[in-house]
Amino acid sequence: MAEELRLIKKYPNRRLYDTATSSYITLADVKALVLEQVQFKVLDAKSGDDLTRSILLQIILEEETAGAPMFSSDMLSQIIRFYGNAMQGMMGSYLEKNIQTFMEIQRKLQQQSLAKFGENPVVGSDAWNQFVKMQGPAIQGLMGSYLEQSANTFVEMQQQLQKQARNMFSTFPFSPFATGASQDDPSDPDRKG
């Protein structure tokens, strides 16, 4: 049975009200819901607008300013440059799929460690975190290879789109000005003068 969507209402005084527990909660509580993989929706109590993304962005902002940030300034600048770009929709999907792949790799590594060590409390989450830190360069190398392959695939996709666009537009009759022919080009049969 699918878990019911938890409803959180945000009131004008900026307080969040969890309808499941009938109590006010904080952003830290919402973060805990995310970590526990509880499905929820945050609605403006007055207008009914969906504020879920806004609340999640607030949590990310707090995390980024609290300790070791995940995103560099350069990366954030690059993301901002994609807003309004023709590739904006594809960029969001691309990032989402890469994060899903990264999470799948993490899940498989955890399953492999469970198969090897079992649910031994001595080899718990602290040991797992230490193992991942020690294997950081190797994991980063694997992820680098994956991202390079992903980038190559993206470039190939872009080239295919360009080829399809050229094929599609080659059937339309364009004037010499639209195709870039110059009035001063003596080889242009439509040249004036």
QUIPE-V882602 format. One record per residue. N is the residue number from 1. RES is the residue in one letter. PHI is phi in radians with two decimals (* if undefined). OMEGA is omega in degrees with one decimal (none if undefined). NEAR is the number of other ideal C-beta (glycine too) atoms within 8 Angstrom. Layout:
BEGIN
[[N;RES;PHI;OMEGA;NEAR] [N;RES;PHI;OMEGA;NEAR]]
END
This chain:
BEGIN
[[1;M;*;-178.7;2] [2;A;-1.24;179.5;3] [3;E;-1.25;-179.3;6] [4;E;-1.25;179.5;5] [5;L;-1.16;-178.5;7] [6;R;-1.46;-177.4;12] [7;L;-1.82;176.8;9] [8;I;-2.13;-179.9;15] [9;K;-1.86;176.9;11] [10;K;-1.87;-178.2;13] [11;Y;-1.65;-177.9;10] [12;P;-0.98;179.2;5] [13;N;-1.39;177.1;4] [14;R;1.27;178.6;5] [15;R;-1.52;179.8;7] [16;L;-1.84;-177.8;15] [17;Y;-2.05;179.1;12] [18;D;-1.52;-177.4;12] [19;T;-1.25;180.0;9] [20;A;-1.29;-178.8;6] [21;T;-1.82;-177.0;6] [22;S;0.91;179.6;5] [23;S;-2.62;176.2;6] [24;Y;-1.37;-179.3;7] [25;I;-2.27;-179.8;10] [26;T;-1.90;174.3;7] [27;L;-1.07;177.3;10] [28;A;-1.09;177.1;6] [29;D;-1.17;177.9;10] [30;V;-1.14;176.5;15] [31;K;-1.04;178.6;9] [32;A;-1.08;177.0;8] [33;L;-1.08;178.4;10] [34;V;-1.09;-178.4;10] [35;L;-1.12;178.0;6] [36;E;-1.46;179.7;6] [37;Q;1.05;175.1;5] [38;V;-1.41;177.9;8] [39;Q;-1.38;-179.2;8] [40;F;-2.54;176.0;11] [41;K;-2.42;177.3;10] [42;V;-1.87;179.8;13] [43;L;-2.05;172.3;12] [44;D;-1.18;-174.9;9] [45;A;-1.09;-176.4;8] [46;K;-1.53;-173.7;6] [47;S;-1.66;-176.6;4] [48;G;1.44;178.9;5] [49;D;-1.10;178.4;6] [50;D;-1.40;-178.2;7] [51;L;-1.92;-174.1;10] [52;T;-1.00;-178.7;9] [53;R;-1.05;-179.9;7] [54;S;-1.06;179.7;8] [55;I;-1.17;178.4;14] [56;L;-1.10;176.9;9] [57;L;-1.14;176.4;8] [58;Q;-1.10;179.3;9] [59;I;-1.12;178.6;12] [60;I;-1.08;178.9;8] [61;L;-1.04;178.0;8] [62;E;-1.08;179.3;9] [63;E;-1.12;-178.1;10] [64;E;-1.19;-178.4;9] [65;T;-1.59;-174.4;6] [66;A;-1.42;-173.1;5] [67;G;-2.60;179.3;4] [68;A;-1.39;-177.6;3] [69;P;-1.19;177.7;8] [70;M;-1.52;-175.8;5] [71;F;-1.86;175.0;8] [72;S;-1.37;177.0;6] [73;S;-1.08;179.2;6] [74;D;-1.08;-179.7;6] [75;M;-1.11;179.0;8] [76;L;-1.07;177.8;9] [77;S;-1.08;179.7;8] [78;Q;-1.13;177.9;8] [79;I;-1.09;179.9;10] [80;I;-1.04;-179.7;7] [81;R;-1.11;-179.9;7] [82;F;-1.37;178.5;10] [83;Y;-1.18;-178.4;7] [84;G;1.50;178.4;4] [85;N;-1.37;179.6;8] [86;A;-1.05;-177.5;3] [87;M;-1.61;-175.9;7] [88;Q;-0.95;-178.4;10] [89;G;-1.10;179.5;6] [90;M;-1.22;-179.1;7] [91;M;-1.10;178.9;11] [92;G;-1.06;179.0;8] [93;S;-1.14;179.1;8] [94;Y;-1.07;179.0;9] [95;L;-1.11;-179.2;8] [96;E;-1.07;-179.9;8] [97;K;-1.14;178.3;8] [98;N;-1.17;177.5;10] [99;I;-1.17;177.0;8] [100;Q;-1.07;178.6;8] [101;T;-1.13;178.4;9] [102;F;-1.05;178.9;9] [103;M;-1.15;178.3;8] [104;E;-1.14;176.4;8] [105;I;-1.08;178.7;10] [106;Q;-1.06;179.8;8] [107;R;-1.08;179.3;8] [108;K;-1.13;177.2;8] [109;L;-1.09;178.5;9] [110;Q;-1.14;178.0;9] [111;Q;-1.10;179.1;8] [112;Q;-1.12;178.9;8] [113;S;-1.20;176.4;11] [114;L;-1.14;179.2;9] [115;A;-1.11;-178.1;5] [116;K;-1.42;-173.3;6] [117;F;-1.88;-177.4;6] [118;G;1.22;-179.8;6] [119;E;-1.65;-179.3;4] [120;N;-1.11;-178.5;7] [121;P;-1.11;178.0;5] [122;V;-1.19;178.4;5] [123;V;-1.80;-177.9;9] [124;G;-1.63;-175.4;8] [125;S;-1.15;177.8;5] [126;D;-1.11;178.4;6] [127;A;-1.13;178.4;9] [128;W;-1.07;179.7;11] [129;N;-1.08;178.1;8] [130;Q;-1.13;178.9;8] [131;F;-1.05;-179.3;9] [132;V;-1.09;178.6;10] [133;K;-1.11;179.4;7] [134;M;-1.19;-178.3;6] [135;Q;-1.58;-176.6;8] [136;G;-0.85;-179.3;8] [137;P;-1.04;179.7;6] [138;A;-1.15;179.6;7] [139;I;-1.13;178.7;9] [140;Q;-1.12;176.8;8] [141;G;-1.10;177.8;8] [142;L;-1.09;179.8;9] [143;M;-1.15;177.3;10] [144;G;-1.07;178.0;8] [145;S;-1.10;179.4;8] [146;Y;-1.07;-178.3;9] [147;L;-1.16;177.3;9] [148;E;-1.13;176.8;8] [149;Q;-1.09;179.6;8] [150;S;-1.10;178.9;9] [151;A;-1.12;178.0;8] [152;N;-1.09;177.7;8] [153;T;-1.10;-179.8;8] [154;F;-1.12;178.9;9] [155;V;-1.11;177.7;8] [156;E;-1.07;178.7;8] [157;M;-1.10;179.9;8] [158;Q;-1.10;178.2;8] [159;Q;-1.11;177.6;8] [160;Q;-1.11;178.3;8] [161;L;-1.11;178.6;8] [162;Q;-1.12;178.7;8] [163;K;-1.09;178.7;8] [164;Q;-1.10;179.0;8] [165;A;-1.13;177.5;8] [166;R;-1.06;179.4;8] [167;N;-1.10;-178.2;8] [168;M;-1.18;-176.2;7] [169;F;-1.43;179.8;7] [170;S;-1.22;179.7;6] [171;T;-1.44;-179.5;5] [172;F;-1.58;177.0;5] [173;P;-1.37;179.3;2] [174;F;-1.92;175.6;6] [175;S;-1.27;-179.4;5] [176;P;-1.03;-179.7;8] [177;F;-1.18;-179.0;6] [178;A;-1.24;-179.1;6] [179;T;-1.59;175.9;7] [180;G;1.69;177.9;5] [181;A;-1.19;-175.2;8] [182;S;-1.78;175.0;6] [183;Q;-1.16;-176.7;7] [184;D;-1.57;-178.5;5] [185;D;-1.37;-177.1;8] [186;P;-1.17;-179.8;5] [187;S;-1.43;-179.7;4] [188;D;-1.38;-177.5;10] [189;P;-1.16;-178.8;4] [190;D;-1.65;-176.3;6] [191;R;-1.09;178.6;9] [192;K;-1.52;172.5;4] [193;G;1.99;none;3]]
END
